[in-house]
Amino acid sequence: MTPQNELRLLPWSGPDGKPCYLSTDDSGGYMSRLADNIEAVQLGMASELVEHVSAVLGDQDTVPEELRRMLAELTGALRDVLRVATSRGHLLAVSDL
């Protein structure tokens, strides 16, 4: 997944929100597989959240507090998806999840 001698941005943050990187040539190693699995979970959760938000936005009775909570969740999901896209260096198809 990551070209040889290039650091891979991992799908989690370190202390103080700083990015974590993996240096390995083994895309089948434990940490690479763990990162792949976490990325898949993050993308799946983002996809489900988008569907949920779309449904709630169609409901005229949704209260502002609910919309603010969903906006915060969407912001976190978008942050995760951007990190995955940056890590992989290209757009990902969520349909593979």
Residue frames as qw, qx, qy, qz and C-alpha x, y, z in Angstrom:
[[0.000, 0.886, 0.464, 0.000, 0.00, 0.00, 0.00],
 [0.152, -0.947, 0.153, 0.240, 2.83, 2.40, 0.85],
 [0.705, 0.623, -0.289, 0.178, 5.75, 2.66, -1.54],
 [0.829, -0.147, -0.265, 0.471, 9.06, 1.42, -0.18],
 [0.458, -0.042, -0.210, 0.863, 10.85, 3.90, 2.13],
 [0.200, -0.455, -0.168, -0.851, 7.75, 6.09, 2.51],
 [0.082, 0.056, 0.741, -0.664, 6.02, 6.65, 5.85],
 [0.255, -0.469, -0.743, -0.403, 2.38, 5.66, 6.13],
 [0.286, -0.290, 0.256, -0.877, 0.05, 8.02, 7.96],
 [0.137, -0.200, -0.955, 0.171, -1.85, 5.85, 10.44],
 [0.278, -0.556, -0.523, -0.583, -5.60, 6.27, 11.00],
 [0.551, -0.734, -0.372, 0.139, -5.19, 7.38, 14.61],
 [0.104, 0.862, -0.222, 0.443, -3.55, 10.29, 16.37],
 [0.622, 0.000, -0.568, 0.540, -0.84, 10.23, 18.96],
 [0.335, -0.573, -0.452, 0.596, -0.53, 12.37, 22.08],
 [0.003, 0.573, 0.056, -0.817, -1.87, 15.88, 21.68],
 [0.640, 0.649, 0.287, -0.294, -3.55, 14.91, 18.40],
 [0.028, 0.679, -0.593, -0.433, -0.26, 14.63, 16.53],
 [0.845, 0.341, -0.271, -0.311, -0.16, 12.30, 13.51],
 [0.686, -0.377, 0.619, 0.063, 1.32, 8.82, 13.83],
 [0.572, 0.607, -0.455, -0.312, 3.35, 7.23, 11.05],
 [0.905, -0.153, 0.394, 0.036, 4.47, 3.70, 10.22],
 [0.243, 0.714, -0.597, -0.272, 7.75, 2.93, 8.51],
 [0.660, -0.115, 0.742, -0.005, 7.68, -0.54, 6.97],
 [0.263, 0.329, -0.674, -0.606, 8.03, -2.29, 3.65],
 [0.038, -0.138, -0.990, 0.013, 5.70, -5.09, 4.84],
 [0.430, -0.159, -0.166, -0.873, 2.13, -4.23, 3.84],
 [0.743, -0.246, -0.565, -0.260, 1.03, -7.55, 5.35],
 [0.319, 0.136, -0.685, 0.641, 2.58, -6.87, 8.75],
 [0.234, -0.529, -0.751, 0.319, 0.56, -6.63, 11.95],
 [0.052, -0.527, -0.214, 0.821, 0.52, -2.81, 12.16],
 [0.144, 0.125, -0.523, -0.831, -0.29, -2.42, 8.46],
 [0.274, -0.346, -0.857, -0.266, -3.20, -4.86, 8.75],
 [0.192, -0.557, -0.608, 0.532, -4.41, -3.14, 11.93],
 [0.035, 0.397, -0.068, -0.915, -4.33, 0.23, 10.17],
 [0.210, -0.066, -0.721, -0.657, -6.18, -1.24, 7.16],
 [0.263, -0.465, -0.845, 0.034, -8.88, -2.65, 9.44],
 [0.123, -0.565, -0.405, 0.708, -9.31, 0.59, 11.36],
 [0.092, 0.236, -0.343, -0.905, -9.54, 2.54, 8.10],
 [0.242, -0.249, -0.829, -0.439, -12.25, 0.17, 6.88],
 [0.230, -0.574, -0.714, 0.328, -14.21, 0.68, 10.11],
 [0.071, -0.475, -0.113, 0.870, -13.83, 4.46, 9.88],
 [0.164, 0.078, -0.547, -0.817, -15.05, 4.52, 6.29],
 [0.266, -0.379, -0.866, -0.188, -17.97, 2.24, 7.10],
 [0.189, -0.584, -0.566, 0.550, -19.00, 4.40, 10.05],
 [0.018, 0.351, -0.137, -0.926, -18.79, 7.54, 7.91],
 [0.210, -0.122, -0.740, -0.627, -20.99, 5.94, 5.27],
 [0.277, -0.517, -0.805, 0.082, -23.60, 4.95, 7.85],
 [0.155, -0.522, -0.332, 0.770, -23.49, 8.42, 9.39],
 [0.090, 0.141, -0.390, -0.906, -24.13, 10.08, 6.04],
 [0.290, -0.334, -0.805, -0.395, -27.20, 7.90, 5.52],
 [0.296, -0.563, -0.667, 0.387, -28.49, 8.70, 9.02],
 [0.097, -0.422, -0.084, 0.897, -27.93, 12.43, 8.61],
 [0.141, -0.062, -0.592, -0.791, -29.67, 12.43, 5.23],
 [0.319, -0.486, -0.800, -0.147, -32.73, 10.85, 6.82],
 [0.288, -0.583, -0.487, 0.583, -32.76, 13.25, 9.78],
 [0.078, -0.226, 0.164, 0.957, -32.39, 16.31, 7.56],
 [0.226, -0.270, -0.682, -0.641, -35.61, 15.30, 5.83],
 [0.360, -0.578, -0.714, 0.162, -37.46, 15.39, 9.16],
 [0.006, -0.697, -0.099, -0.710, -38.92, 18.86, 9.78],
 [0.650, -0.719, -0.124, -0.213, -39.26, 18.09, 13.51],
 [0.788, 0.023, -0.291, 0.542, -35.52, 17.68, 14.12],
 [0.346, -0.923, -0.105, 0.134, -34.39, 19.98, 16.93],
 [0.295, 0.880, -0.333, 0.166, -31.31, 22.23, 16.62],
 [0.495, -0.625, 0.595, -0.105, -29.45, 20.31, 19.35],
 [0.875, 0.108, 0.468, 0.057, -29.73, 17.10, 17.32],
 [0.636, 0.752, 0.010, 0.170, -28.43, 18.89, 14.23],
 [0.050, -0.869, 0.465, -0.161, -25.45, 20.28, 16.17],
 [0.709, -0.365, 0.602, -0.035, -24.62, 16.82, 17.53],
 [0.851, 0.370, 0.350, 0.128, -24.78, 15.32, 14.05],
 [0.392, 0.889, -0.181, 0.154, -22.61, 18.12, 12.67],
 [0.337, -0.730, 0.588, -0.088, -19.98, 17.34, 15.30],
 [0.809, -0.062, 0.584, 0.034, -20.12, 13.63, 14.39],
 [0.722, 0.661, 0.167, 0.118, -19.88, 14.45, 10.68],
 [0.097, 0.917, -0.377, 0.090, -16.85, 16.65, 11.34],
 [0.544, -0.503, 0.672, -0.016, -15.09, 13.78, 13.11],
 [0.825, 0.252, 0.503, 0.059, -16.01, 11.33, 10.36],
 [0.538, 0.838, -0.030, 0.087, -14.79, 13.73, 7.67],
 [0.174, -0.821, 0.543, -0.035, -11.51, 14.14, 9.54],
 [0.708, -0.212, 0.673, 0.032, -11.09, 10.34, 9.59],
 [0.767, 0.529, 0.356, 0.073, -11.94, 9.97, 5.90],
 [0.304, 0.922, -0.234, 0.054, -9.50, 12.73, 4.93],
 [0.392, -0.648, 0.653, 0.008, -6.77, 11.01, 6.94],
 [0.790, 0.098, 0.601, 0.067, -7.49, 7.72, 5.15],
 [0.635, 0.753, 0.150, 0.081, -7.42, 9.43, 1.74],
 [0.034, 0.905, -0.423, 0.034, -4.18, 11.20, 2.60],
 [0.599, -0.435, 0.672, 0.017, -2.66, 7.98, 3.87],
 [0.763, 0.243, 0.586, 0.126, -3.54, 6.01, 0.80],
 [0.209, -0.381, 0.411, 0.802, -2.73, 8.81, -1.58],
 [0.171, -0.111, -0.665, -0.719, -5.86, 8.42, -3.67],
 [0.607, -0.143, 0.076, -0.778, -9.65, 8.38, -3.41],
 [0.116, -0.061, 0.980, -0.152, -11.17, 5.26, -1.89],
 [0.515, -0.211, -0.543, -0.628, -14.33, 3.44, -2.88],
 [0.423, -0.251, 0.585, -0.645, -16.50, 2.96, 0.19],
 [0.853, 0.093, -0.146, -0.492, -18.49, 0.31, -1.64],
 [0.605, 0.305, -0.725, 0.119, -15.70, -2.23, -0.96],
 [0.204, -0.347, 0.665, -0.628, -16.51, -2.19, 2.77]]
